[in-house]
């Protein structure tokens, strides 16, 4: 694996992690807004809800790409013009 490929892989992982973190925080905020307490939920349940949230809100990936780029990860455009980490 070349150095460029490693950097691209690191950027993809960073985008995924940042998007998952945003989804998880959104789920936690939603739970709190309902007047429930986080410790009443298993970590697995919060994670599953976050995965569903991420599927329903793909804009989190765009926000994650922007954040990854601001953190210094190389977010490269694809041949079709879309930007992918």
Secondary structure as the mmCIF struct_conf table of DSSP 4:
data_model
#
loop_
_struct_conf.conf_type_id
_struct_conf.id
_struct_conf.beg_label_comp_id
_struct_conf.beg_label_asym_id
_struct_conf.beg_label_seq_id
_struct_conf.end_label_comp_id
_struct_conf.end_label_asym_id
_struct_conf.end_label_seq_id
HELX_RH_AL_P HELX_RH_AL_P1 UNK A 3 UNK A 33
TURN_TY1_P TURN_TY1_P1 UNK A 34 UNK A 35
HELX_RH_3T_P HELX_RH_3T_P1 UNK A 38 UNK A 40
BEND BEND1 UNK A 41 UNK A 41
HELX_RH_AL_P HELX_RH_AL_P2 UNK A 43 UNK A 56
TURN_TY1_P TURN_TY1_P2 UNK A 58 UNK A 58
HELX_RH_AL_P HELX_RH_AL_P3 UNK A 59 UNK A 70
TURN_TY1_P TURN_TY1_P3 UNK A 71 UNK A 72
STRN STRN1 UNK A 76 UNK A 77
HELX_LH_PP_P HELX_LH_PP_P1 UNK A 78 UNK A 78
TURN_TY1_P TURN_TY1_P4 UNK A 79 UNK A 80
BEND BEND2 UNK A 81 UNK A 81
STRN STRN2 UNK A 83 UNK A 84
#
